[in-house]
Amino acid sequence: MKELHPITKAIRLQTERTQEKEHSTPLFLTSSFVYDSAEDMGAAFSDDTLDVNIYSRFSNPTVDEFIAKVAALENAEDGVATATGMAAIFGVFMTFLKKGDHIVSASAVFGSTHTILTKYMPKWGIDYSYFNMNEPQSIEALIRPNTRMLYVETPSNPGLDIIDIEYLAAICKPRNILLVVDNCFATPAVQQPITLGADLVLHSATKFIDGQGRVLGGVVVGNKDLIKELYLFIRNTGPSMSPFNAWVLTKSLETLHLRMDKHAENALKLAQKLDGHAKINWVKYPFLETHPQYAIAKKQMSSGGGLLTFEVKGGLDAGRRFLNALELCSMTNNLGDSRTIASHPASTTHSKLTEEERLSVGITLGLIRISVGLEYVDDIAADILQALDKC
Ligand SMILES: Cc1ncc(COP(=O)(O)O)c(C=O)c1O
């Protein structure tokens, strides 16, 4: 049979069928694996290259199935799954950076990533420099002889800033700098950073990959050599993915493309409805022509994804009133769910930032982030419009 399309692989890749002849993928909920003889057990421990399961912190068939599917979707050779998205990010930093190294990162990164970069890395002798996602031309001046990694989220959380991955790859390749992309907002159904020149791509699988707000997970994909180094770090330090979570996530990948198409269709319709509304200053969505990086979004994303932001007039109080007036949409800090979620970063997730820090990552007092779900779009719009009337 000819090579299958990644969409088919996300549905059909499966651990070898057991003697029970199951159709759906089985769950190998086991912490360890047995051997036929003492010699086999000895070989499993003495030869790293043997493809044999020993212990689920090291490998597990259900987890391996999930990794193989994400690698296929991301056009990557191999991957490692982790307990959370943050374990994936931390694992990448710890594996590929050492004392004396320097990392260049977009300042618009997820809050906990910002905490690792600014609070912990300096403590371990790893220096960082931030650049503004809207000023990619400032990156080259930040690079030093000891710069080892360039790190971005595109689209960023929650600002939805977008950066040209091919442009970043052209900066990194000749200098031997690892380009790492957090692809959580787009998912591989919308954007494949490795095809555009990234070295490592990572995800909080907790978000759209799960898609129904059930489990936590993370995954990193890249070439075999990089992944082997990362695998050894994760295997020895312990933030491995649970087989149960891998089973939920591997089943979710079967519908990823279908879901992302619908998230994007609903989000675009909602963005168009909100554009020009009297109670808001602006709407931001990657596939709205008014998005500052619309041209880049069109070049590297196949849809605008499932998130949009807007700014309510009236700042912090209006943002709170908007959330309180919602009747259908959920008030929670997760995203990438079949249920539409609204959040107000300035009064919640980012309330501890100074005004300068908040504004530098595009979070104004009235900013509302909507993770657009799969409900009937007119119902989502009606709830948001009635809440806007009340704020
Ligand atoms: C862009 C992005 N990266 C990483 C993370 C961290 O993922 P997790 O919560 O699974 O650790 C998040 C969580 O919201 C995120 O939005």
The ligand as an SDF file (V2000), in Angstrom:
LIG
                    3D

 16 16  0  0  0  0  0  0  0  0999 V2000
    0.7660   27.7870   24.7970 C   0  0  0  0  0  0  0  0  0  0  0  0
    0.8610   26.9190   26.0170 C   0  0  0  0  0  0  0  0  0  0  0  0
    2.0000   26.2190   26.2350 N   0  0  0  0  0  0  0  0  0  0  0  0
    2.1300   25.4310   27.3220 C   0  0  0  0  0  0  0  0  0  0  0  0
    1.1280   25.3190   28.2680 C   0  0  0  0  0  0  0  0  0  0  0  0
    1.3330   24.4480   29.4770 C   0  0  0  0  0  0  0  0  0  0  0  0
    0.6480   23.2650   29.3330 O   0  0  0  0  0  0  0  0  0  0  0  0
    0.1490   22.3320   30.5610 P   0  0  0  0  0  0  0  0  0  0  0  0
   -0.8870   23.1270   31.2860 O   0  0  0  0  0  0  0  0  0  0  0  0
   -0.3610   21.1170   29.8950 O   0  0  0  0  0  0  0  0  0  0  0  0
    1.3450   22.0820   31.4260 O   0  0  0  0  0  0  0  0  0  0  0  0
   -0.0650   26.0110   28.0680 C   0  0  0  0  0  0  0  0  0  0  0  0
   -1.1690   25.8940   29.0610 C   0  0  0  0  0  0  0  0  0  0  0  0
   -2.1200   26.6510   29.0340 O   0  0  0  0  0  0  0  0  0  0  0  0
   -0.2030   26.8360   26.9110 C   0  0  0  0  0  0  0  0  0  0  0  0
   -1.3320   27.5280   26.6820 O   0  0  0  0  0  0  0  0  0  0  0  0
  1  2  1  0
  2  3  1  0
  2 15  2  0
  3  4  2  0
  4  5  1  0
  5  6  1  0
  5 12  2  0
  6  7  1  0
  7  8  1  0
  8  9  2  0
  8 10  1  0
  8 11  1  0
 12 13  1  0
 12 15  1  0
 13 14  2  0
 15 16  1  0
M  END
$$$$
